[in-house]
Amino acid sequence: MIYTGFRTLLLALLTFIIACSPAEEPQFVQVDGTRFVIGGETYRFVGTNFWFGAYLGSTGEEGDRDRLIRELDLLKKTGITNLRILAASEQADHSRALTPSFLNADGEVNEDLLRGLDFLLHEMGKRDMKAVVFMNNFWEWSGGMTVYNEWFGGDPTFDPGETGEWTRFMNQSAMFYFNEEAQRAWRDYLRLVITRTNTISGIRYYEDPVIMSWQLANEPRPGHGDEAMVNAGRFIEWVDQSSAYIKSLAPKQLVSTGNEGTQGSLGSEQIYLDAHRSPNVDYMTFHMWAKNWGWFDANDMEGTFPSSLENAEAYIMQHVEYARMLNKPTVLSEFGLGRDYERFEIGTPVTYRDQYLGFVFGLLEEKMKAGSPVAGTNFWTWGGYGEPQHEDARWRPGDPFVGDPPQEPQGLNSVFAGDDSTLEVIRNHHDTIQAINRDYPFILP
């Protein structure tokens, strides 16, 4: 009885000591050669694009915190722990622009959305998730670079989806790199966000290990066509200078470009490498779009799918080799495929999407086992519990958000909560990566 009583007392004392001991401090993602590490251990991940997360967390009308919590729980359950999110949008006038915006034309900042970002990051921290936060957009759907240009003396913005003038739009967007007033305004916004104190956790953003990386923009490019080659030098300088500025504000966190690879670098290996050679860019990114780049035809799925896989493998191998050349990790941070025959409705077949994701995941798993610099993926895109609202699949202000941005049909590339077969493909990939992290923890020289 005396022994039993002593053992009970000892266990109670140990439990009290553990309970009173400070919790282990969360650690930042760091780079060690061609791998990510957290606390010295290799970090490889399954991620997605969840750009609208701060909108769900907002204290404004667009907010839906109950849904956000459900989304994060499902993401975590599926093994998706790295989220690429939007923290910058600019007020635009065209009909298919995202609204509301983080930043208005008069310089007013939307505190509701920033509080939504606070809530999102705080909830992600509870679930041991990491965020990649992009801070601008080369494209029109969230305002982006052309809006900054218009605000500071450039040409008026327009919607290239309505006019079809994509080359003109891209070269107009690239003028942002030359617009000094626009650059100053953008840096003011960068400083405001990066130095913000989270109203829920009380942590400054630059001190928050939930934030893995600040990303310069969504798919920044030098422009399009031969005439855009004259922009390449300034584009490379902008990457280096902007990355250095973010590093000065957030030295504990990583910086990435958000670039698509050679497809977003005028097809030039040299431009892509030079843009990522900067010591202020911690790792490389690339995107892959089978349909947009003409590899895959939704009206001839059977005929074009095999060559799409061949092109995907070649593009991935090419960019893995670039990362090896620069001795940096790399992330495939956008890729996806629509539902069969490009249907939008929830519940329609996803046969080719599942095969495509499975192929890409399998290829990357083999590269990870072989000591490749590839560290993870963020597939495009997460729709979760959202639903398209209209027969024309167009987004309208006030509609619930899905993964597809407002200029695209809602449901085009979204993975919804009811897409059980796709979620299973993703969950299996997560399980495989966990095994790889255990059995192949180091990157080979």
C-alpha positions as CSV (number, residue, x, y, z in Angstrom):
1,M,0.0,0.0,0.0
2,I,2.9,2.3,0.9
3,Y,4.5,1.6,-2.5
4,T,1.3,2.1,-4.4
5,G,0.6,5.4,-2.6
6,F,4.2,6.6,-3.4
7,R,3.9,5.6,-7.1
8,T,0.6,7.5,-7.3
9,L,2.1,10.6,-5.7
10,L,5.1,10.4,-8.0
11,L,3.0,10.1,-11.1
12,A,0.9,13.1,-10.0
13,L,4.0,15.1,-9.4
14,L,5.4,14.3,-12.8
15,T,2.1,15.2,-14.5
16,F,2.1,18.5,-12.6
17,I,5.7,19.3,-13.8
18,I,4.9,18.5,-17.4
19,A,1.7,20.6,-17.3
20,C,3.6,23.5,-15.9
21,S,6.5,23.3,-18.2
22,P,6.5,25.7,-21.2
23,A,5.2,24.3,-24.4
24,E,7.8,23.6,-27.1
25,E,8.3,26.7,-29.2
26,P,7.1,26.3,-32.8
27,Q,10.0,26.5,-35.2
28,F,10.4,28.2,-38.5
29,V,10.9,26.4,-41.8
30,Q,14.5,26.9,-42.9
31,V,16.5,25.9,-45.9
32,D,19.5,23.6,-45.8
33,G,20.9,23.1,-49.2
34,T,18.2,21.6,-51.4
35,R,15.9,20.7,-48.5
36,F,13.5,22.4,-46.1
37,V,14.1,21.7,-42.5
38,I,12.1,22.3,-39.3
39,G,14.2,21.9,-36.2
40,G,16.8,20.0,-38.2
41,E,14.4,17.5,-39.6
42,T,13.5,17.3,-43.3
43,Y,10.2,19.0,-44.2
44,R,8.4,17.7,-47.2
45,F,4.7,18.4,-47.6
46,V,1.4,18.0,-49.4
47,G,-0.2,21.4,-50.0
48,T,-2.9,23.2,-51.9
49,N,-4.0,26.7,-53.0
50,F,-6.5,28.1,-50.5
51,W,-6.2,31.7,-51.6
52,F,-9.6,32.8,-50.2
53,G,-8.8,31.7,-46.6
54,A,-8.6,35.2,-45.3
55,Y,-11.9,36.0,-46.9
56,L,-13.6,33.2,-45.0
57,G,-12.0,34.4,-41.8
58,S,-13.1,38.0,-42.4
59,T,-15.2,39.9,-39.9
60,G,-17.1,41.4,-42.9
61,E,-20.1,40.1,-44.8
62,E,-18.0,37.8,-46.8
63,G,-16.7,36.0,-43.8
64,D,-17.7,32.5,-42.7
65,R,-15.5,31.4,-39.8
66,D,-17.6,28.3,-39.2
67,R,-16.9,27.1,-42.7
68,L,-13.2,28.1,-42.4
69,I,-12.8,25.8,-39.4
70,R,-14.5,23.0,-41.2
71,E,-12.2,23.5,-44.2
72,L,-9.1,23.5,-42.1
73,D,-10.2,20.3,-40.2
74,L,-10.9,18.5,-43.5
75,L,-7.6,19.7,-45.0
76,K,-5.7,18.4,-42.0
77,K,-7.6,15.1,-42.0
78,T,-6.7,14.7,-45.7
79,G,-3.0,15.4,-45.0
80,I,-2.9,18.8,-46.6
81,T,-0.8,21.0,-44.3
82,N,0.7,23.7,-46.4
83,L,-1.6,26.4,-47.8
84,R,-0.8,29.0,-50.4
85,I,-3.0,32.0,-49.5
86,L,-3.7,35.5,-50.7
87,A,-3.0,38.5,-48.5
88,A,-3.2,41.3,-51.1
89,S,-5.9,42.4,-53.5
90,E,-6.5,45.8,-55.0
91,Q,-9.8,47.5,-55.9
92,A,-10.5,47.1,-59.7
93,D,-13.4,48.2,-61.8
94,H,-13.8,45.4,-64.3
95,S,-16.7,43.0,-63.9
96,R,-14.8,39.9,-62.9
97,A,-12.6,41.3,-60.2
98,L,-12.4,40.0,-56.7
99,T,-14.4,42.0,-54.2
100,P,-14.0,43.2,-51.5
101,S,-10.3,44.0,-51.7
102,F,-7.6,44.4,-49.1
103,L,-6.5,47.8,-50.5
104,N,-8.7,50.5,-52.1
105,A,-7.8,53.2,-54.5
106,D,-7.8,55.8,-51.8
107,G,-5.2,53.9,-49.9
108,E,-7.7,52.6,-47.3
109,V,-6.9,49.1,-46.0
110,N,-9.7,46.6,-45.3
111,E,-9.3,45.8,-41.6
112,D,-12.1,43.1,-41.9
113,L,-9.9,41.1,-44.3
114,L,-6.8,41.6,-42.3
115,R,-8.6,40.3,-39.2
116,G,-9.6,37.4,-41.4
117,L,-6.0,36.8,-42.1
118,D,-5.3,36.9,-38.4
119,F,-8.0,34.3,-37.7
120,L,-6.8,32.1,-40.6
121,L,-3.1,32.1,-39.4
122,H,-4.1,31.5,-35.8
123,E,-6.3,28.5,-36.7
124,M,-3.6,27.1,-39.0
125,G,-1.2,27.3,-36.1
126,K,-3.5,25.2,-34.0
127,R,-3.3,22.5,-36.6
128,D,0.5,22.7,-37.2
129,M,0.0,24.0,-40.8
130,K,2.3,26.3,-42.7
131,A,1.4,29.2,-45.0
132,V,2.9,30.6,-48.2
133,V,1.5,34.1,-48.4
134,F,1.5,35.8,-51.8
135,M,1.5,39.6,-51.9
136,N,0.6,40.7,-55.4
137,N,-0.8,39.3,-58.7
138,F,0.5,39.5,-62.2
139,W,-3.1,38.6,-63.3
140,E,-6.2,40.7,-63.2
141,W,-8.6,38.8,-61.0
142,S,-7.4,40.2,-57.7
143,G,-6.5,43.7,-59.0
144,G,-2.7,43.2,-59.0
145,M,0.0,45.0,-60.9
146,T,-2.0,46.7,-63.5
147,V,-4.2,48.3,-60.8
148,Y,-1.0,49.7,-59.2
149,N,0.1,51.0,-62.5
150,E,-3.3,52.8,-63.1
151,W,-3.2,54.3,-59.6
152,F,0.3,55.7,-60.3
153,G,0.1,57.2,-63.8
154,G,0.0,54.1,-66.0
155,D,-2.6,53.0,-68.6
156,P,-6.2,52.2,-67.4
157,T,-6.9,48.6,-66.4
158,F,-9.0,46.3,-68.5
159,D,-10.2,42.7,-68.4
160,P,-8.3,40.6,-71.0
161,G,-10.8,37.9,-70.6
162,E,-13.4,40.1,-72.1
163,T,-11.3,41.8,-74.7
164,G,-9.0,38.9,-75.6
165,E,-5.9,41.2,-75.5
166,W,-3.8,38.9,-73.4
167,T,-0.4,40.0,-74.9
168,R,-1.2,43.6,-74.4
169,F,-2.4,42.9,-70.8
170,M,0.7,41.0,-69.9
171,N,3.1,43.6,-71.2
172,Q,1.0,46.3,-69.4
173,S,1.2,44.4,-66.2
174,A,5.0,44.1,-66.5
175,M,5.3,47.9,-66.5
176,F,4.8,47.6,-62.7
177,Y,8.5,46.7,-62.4
178,F,9.4,50.1,-63.8
179,N,6.8,52.2,-62.0
180,E,8.7,53.7,-59.0
181,E,5.6,55.3,-57.3
182,A,3.7,52.0,-57.6
183,Q,6.7,50.2,-56.1
184,R,6.8,52.5,-53.1
185,A,3.1,52.1,-52.5
186,W,3.4,48.3,-52.8
187,R,6.3,48.3,-50.3
188,D,4.2,50.4,-47.9
189,Y,1.6,47.7,-48.0
190,L,4.2,44.9,-47.6
191,R,5.5,46.6,-44.5
192,L,2.0,47.1,-43.1
193,V,1.2,43.4,-43.4
194,I,4.5,41.9,-42.5
195,T,4.9,44.0,-39.4
196,R,1.3,43.6,-38.3
197,T,0.4,42.2,-34.9
198,N,-2.1,39.4,-35.1
199,T,-5.2,40.6,-33.2
200,I,-5.9,37.1,-31.9
201,S,-2.5,35.6,-31.1
202,G,-0.7,38.9,-30.3
203,I,2.2,37.7,-32.5
204,R,3.8,39.9,-35.1
205,Y,3.5,38.3,-38.5
206,Y,7.3,38.4,-39.0
207,E,7.6,36.4,-35.7
208,D,5.0,33.8,-36.6
209,P,6.4,30.4,-37.6
210,V,3.1,29.5,-39.2
211,I,4.2,31.7,-42.1
212,M,6.7,29.6,-44.1
213,S,7.2,32.0,-46.9
214,W,6.4,35.5,-48.2
215,Q,5.8,35.2,-52.0
216,L,6.3,38.2,-54.2
217,A,3.3,37.6,-56.4
218,N,1.1,35.1,-58.1
219,E,2.9,34.2,-61.3
220,P,5.1,37.3,-61.9
221,R,6.4,37.4,-65.5
222,P,8.5,39.8,-67.6
223,G,5.6,40.1,-70.0
224,H,4.9,38.2,-73.2
225,G,6.3,37.9,-76.6
226,D,9.7,38.9,-78.2
227,E,9.0,42.6,-77.3
228,A,9.0,41.7,-73.6
229,M,12.7,40.6,-73.7
230,V,13.6,44.2,-72.9
231,N,11.9,43.8,-69.6
232,A,13.8,40.8,-68.5
233,G,16.7,42.6,-66.8
234,R,14.4,44.9,-64.8
235,F,12.2,41.9,-63.9
236,I,15.3,40.1,-62.5
237,E,16.3,43.2,-60.5
238,W,12.8,43.6,-59.1
239,V,12.9,40.0,-57.9
240,D,16.2,40.5,-56.1
241,Q,15.4,44.0,-54.7
242,S,11.9,43.0,-53.5
243,S,13.1,39.8,-51.9
244,A,15.8,41.8,-50.1
245,Y,13.2,44.2,-48.8
246,I,11.0,41.4,-47.4
247,K,14.1,39.8,-45.9
248,S,14.9,43.1,-44.1
249,L,11.4,43.0,-42.5
250,A,11.1,39.2,-41.9
251,P,14.6,37.7,-41.6
252,K,13.3,34.5,-39.9
253,Q,11.0,33.6,-42.8
254,L,11.6,32.4,-46.3
255,V,11.0,34.4,-49.6
256,S,9.9,32.9,-52.9
257,T,8.9,34.4,-56.2
258,G,5.7,32.6,-57.2
259,N,7.0,32.3,-60.8
260,E,5.8,29.5,-63.1
261,G,9.1,28.4,-64.4
262,T,10.3,28.8,-68.0
263,Q,6.7,29.1,-69.1
264,G,6.6,32.3,-67.0
265,S,10.0,33.5,-68.1
266,L,9.5,34.0,-71.8
267,G,10.5,30.4,-72.4
268,S,14.0,31.3,-71.3
269,E,16.0,29.0,-69.0
270,Q,18.4,31.9,-68.4
271,I,15.8,34.3,-67.2
272,Y,14.3,31.7,-64.9
273,L,17.6,30.8,-63.4
274,D,18.8,34.4,-63.1
275,A,15.5,35.4,-61.3
276,H,16.0,32.6,-58.8
277,R,19.8,33.0,-58.4
278,S,19.4,35.9,-56.0
279,P,20.6,35.0,-52.4
280,N,17.4,36.7,-51.2
281,V,15.3,34.0,-52.9
282,D,15.3,31.0,-50.6
283,Y,13.8,28.4,-52.9
284,M,12.4,27.9,-56.4
285,T,8.9,27.6,-57.6
286,F,7.2,26.4,-60.8
287,H,3.7,25.8,-62.0
288,M,2.3,23.4,-64.6
289,W,-0.9,23.9,-66.6
290,A,-1.7,21.0,-69.0
291,K,-4.8,22.6,-70.5
292,N,-3.7,26.2,-70.5
293,W,-0.5,25.3,-72.3
294,G,-2.2,23.3,-75.0
295,W,-1.1,19.8,-73.8
296,F,-4.6,18.6,-72.8
297,D,-7.9,18.9,-74.7
298,A,-11.0,18.4,-72.5
299,N,-12.9,17.4,-75.7
300,D,-10.4,14.8,-76.6
301,M,-9.3,13.5,-73.2
302,E,-8.4,10.0,-74.3
303,G,-6.3,11.2,-77.2
304,T,-4.4,14.0,-75.4
305,F,-3.9,12.6,-71.9
306,P,-0.9,10.3,-72.7
307,S,1.1,13.2,-74.2
308,S,0.0,15.4,-71.3
309,L,1.7,13.0,-68.9
310,E,4.8,13.0,-71.1
311,N,5.0,16.8,-71.2
312,A,4.3,17.0,-67.4
313,E,7.2,14.6,-66.7
314,A,9.6,16.5,-68.9
315,Y,8.6,19.9,-67.4
316,I,9.0,18.6,-63.9
317,M,12.4,16.9,-64.6
318,Q,13.6,20.1,-66.2
319,H,12.8,22.3,-63.2
320,V,14.1,19.8,-60.7
321,E,17.4,19.9,-62.5
322,Y,17.3,23.8,-62.4
323,A,16.9,23.5,-58.6
324,R,19.9,21.2,-58.4
325,M,21.9,23.6,-60.5
326,L,21.2,26.4,-58.0
327,N,21.4,24.2,-54.9
328,K,17.9,25.2,-53.7
329,P,14.7,23.4,-52.9
330,T,11.8,23.6,-55.4
331,V,8.1,23.5,-55.0
332,L,5.5,22.7,-57.7
333,S,3.1,25.3,-56.3
334,E,0.3,25.2,-59.0
335,F,-1.0,22.3,-61.1
336,G,-4.3,20.8,-61.7
337,L,-6.9,19.5,-64.2
338,G,-10.6,20.0,-64.6
339,R,-13.4,17.5,-64.2
340,D,-14.1,15.1,-67.0
341,Y,-15.2,17.0,-70.1
342,E,-14.7,20.2,-68.1
343,R,-17.9,19.9,-66.2
344,F,-18.3,22.3,-63.2
345,E,-21.1,20.6,-61.2
346,I,-20.2,18.9,-57.9
347,G,-20.5,15.1,-58.2
348,T,-19.5,14.9,-61.9
349,P,-16.7,12.5,-62.8
350,V,-13.0,13.3,-62.1
351,T,-11.5,10.3,-63.8
352,Y,-8.7,12.0,-65.6
353,R,-8.0,14.5,-62.8
354,D,-7.4,11.6,-60.4
355,Q,-5.1,9.9,-62.8
356,Y,-3.2,13.1,-63.4
357,L,-2.7,13.9,-59.8
358,G,-1.7,10.3,-59.1
359,F,0.9,10.4,-61.9
360,V,2.4,13.7,-60.7
361,F,2.4,12.6,-57.1
362,G,4.0,9.3,-57.9
363,L,6.7,10.9,-60.0
364,L,7.6,13.3,-57.2
365,E,7.6,10.6,-54.6
366,E,10.2,8.7,-56.6
367,K,12.3,11.9,-57.0
368,M,12.1,12.5,-53.2
369,K,13.3,9.0,-52.5
370,A,16.2,9.6,-54.9
371,G,17.3,12.7,-53.0
372,S,15.8,15.2,-55.4
373,P,15.4,18.9,-54.5
374,V,11.6,18.7,-54.9
375,A,10.1,19.4,-51.5
376,G,6.4,19.6,-52.0
377,T,3.4,20.6,-54.0
378,N,0.4,23.0,-53.7
379,F,-2.2,21.6,-56.1
380,W,-4.7,24.0,-57.7
381,T,-7.1,24.2,-56.1
382,W,-9.2,23.7,-52.9
383,G,-12.9,24.3,-53.2
384,G,-13.9,22.4,-50.0
385,Y,-17.4,23.1,-48.9
386,G,-18.0,25.8,-51.4
387,E,-20.5,25.3,-54.3
388,P,-21.1,27.0,-57.6
389,Q,-24.3,29.0,-57.4
390,H,-25.4,29.7,-61.0
391,E,-26.0,27.8,-64.2
392,D,-23.4,29.9,-66.1
393,A,-20.9,29.1,-63.3
394,R,-19.9,32.7,-63.0
395,W,-18.9,34.2,-59.7
396,R,-20.9,37.2,-58.4
397,P,-20.2,39.4,-55.4
398,G,-21.7,37.7,-52.3
399,D,-21.4,34.2,-53.6
400,P,-19.5,31.7,-51.5
401,F,-15.9,31.2,-52.5
402,V,-14.6,28.1,-54.2
403,G,-11.0,27.6,-55.3
404,D,-11.5,29.0,-58.8
405,P,-10.9,32.8,-58.9
406,P,-13.8,35.0,-60.0
407,Q,-12.7,35.3,-63.7
408,E,-13.0,31.5,-64.2
409,P,-16.0,29.2,-64.1
410,Q,-16.7,28.2,-60.5
411,G,-15.8,24.5,-60.2
412,L,-13.4,24.5,-63.1
413,N,-10.4,23.2,-61.2
414,S,-11.7,23.0,-57.6
415,V,-11.4,19.9,-55.4
416,F,-14.6,19.8,-53.4
417,A,-15.2,18.1,-50.0
418,G,-17.4,15.5,-51.7
419,D,-14.7,14.5,-54.3
420,D,-13.9,11.3,-52.3
421,S,-11.7,9.6,-54.9
422,T,-9.5,12.7,-55.3
423,L,-9.2,13.1,-51.6
424,E,-8.1,9.5,-51.4
425,V,-5.4,10.1,-54.0
426,I,-4.1,13.1,-51.9
427,R,-4.3,11.2,-48.6
428,N,-2.3,8.3,-50.1
429,H,0.3,10.8,-51.3
430,H,0.5,12.3,-47.8
431,D,1.0,8.8,-46.3
432,T,3.8,8.1,-48.8
433,I,5.6,11.3,-48.0
434,Q,5.4,10.6,-44.3
435,A,7.1,7.2,-45.0
436,I,9.7,9.0,-47.2
437,N,10.4,11.5,-44.5
438,R,11.0,8.6,-42.1
439,D,13.1,6.3,-44.4
440,Y,14.8,8.9,-46.7
441,P,15.2,11.9,-44.4
442,F,18.2,13.5,-46.1
443,I,18.8,15.0,-49.5
444,L,21.7,13.3,-51.3
445,P,24.6,15.4,-52.7
